[in-house]
Amino acid sequence: GVVVGAELVFAKGFGAATVGGAPVGASTVFQVGSTTKAFLATTLAMMVDEKKLSWDTRVAGLAPEFVLHDPWVTREFRVYDLLAQRSGLRPYTNDGLAMLGYDADAMIRSLRFVPAVTSFRSTFAYVNIPHMVAGQIVAHAAGAESWNAVVADRIFGPLGMASTSTTAEAIEAAPDHAVGHAWKADGPPEALPFDPSFPYKLGPAGDINSSVEDMSKWVRMLLAGGTVGDKRLVSQQNLAYTQIPKVAINEQQSYAMGWVIQESPNGRIIWHNGGTSGFG
């Protein structure tokens, strides 16, 4: 899908939605994985807009169950650190607990037993569990049952993203959805088993299902600085804050909050990838 200004100027699907099945179209639903994190960042920006919290609010005051191995880091951890990928933990710390059936509370609690491998805020390392804490903070601030309910009410609904959802049951029930499959050098493609725990157990770190048509509506809102039509969903100031670099990845790339910021000879590129089992 290609969006220019307020218009979706190109939308097309490629390949097959299932092995030997119907072709992919612009309305085919896929797992979008970690591109979910930018939605989380935007809901946090909405809570900052509403003065429910600030970017530098200490996490310990909002979520006392969030405890890290180092007491000083626990005390100093701020809201903006939850999405900034500079916690000092090893990459993908304890993500495997999701596939073993542990819930969000258990996964969050597990972080207190994991020593850091780098100094706090010094090094990029991709970690998912702090995003689950951010999701709980957003839900509490919004007075909602869950982050999934907040993103549906504050983003999917106003943008008309009718095919977008956040559960394993929803993608399986979608009449036009893709099933992950893998290319094989010595035979036909092979369907991959569907895992109802990953990424859904990771919540706002990666649980959104969506299509090209729906994601284009999200992109149009971003390009419009937080508005859809004549309605403002999030302030331009706090939306822009989610795209301020927080830690260097390499000489050309930095990580912000749910976004990778890349410098190129032709300007600044703001992007994020997503990967789940069979979807990339």
Protein Blocks (a to p, Z undefined) as FASTA:
>chain_A
ZZehjbcfbdcdedjfbghiacddfklccdekjmlmmmmmmmmmmmmmnopacfklcfkl
mmmmlccfblklmmmpcfklmmnopnopaehihklmmmnopafklmmmmmmmpccfbdeh
kagcddfklmmmmmmmmmmmnopabfklmmmmmmmmmnopakbccbfklmmmpmbdcddd
dddfkbccddddddfkbmklnmmnomcccdfklmmmmmmmmmnoopahjbcfbdfklmmm
mmgcfbdfblmbccfehiacdddfkbccdddddddehiZZ
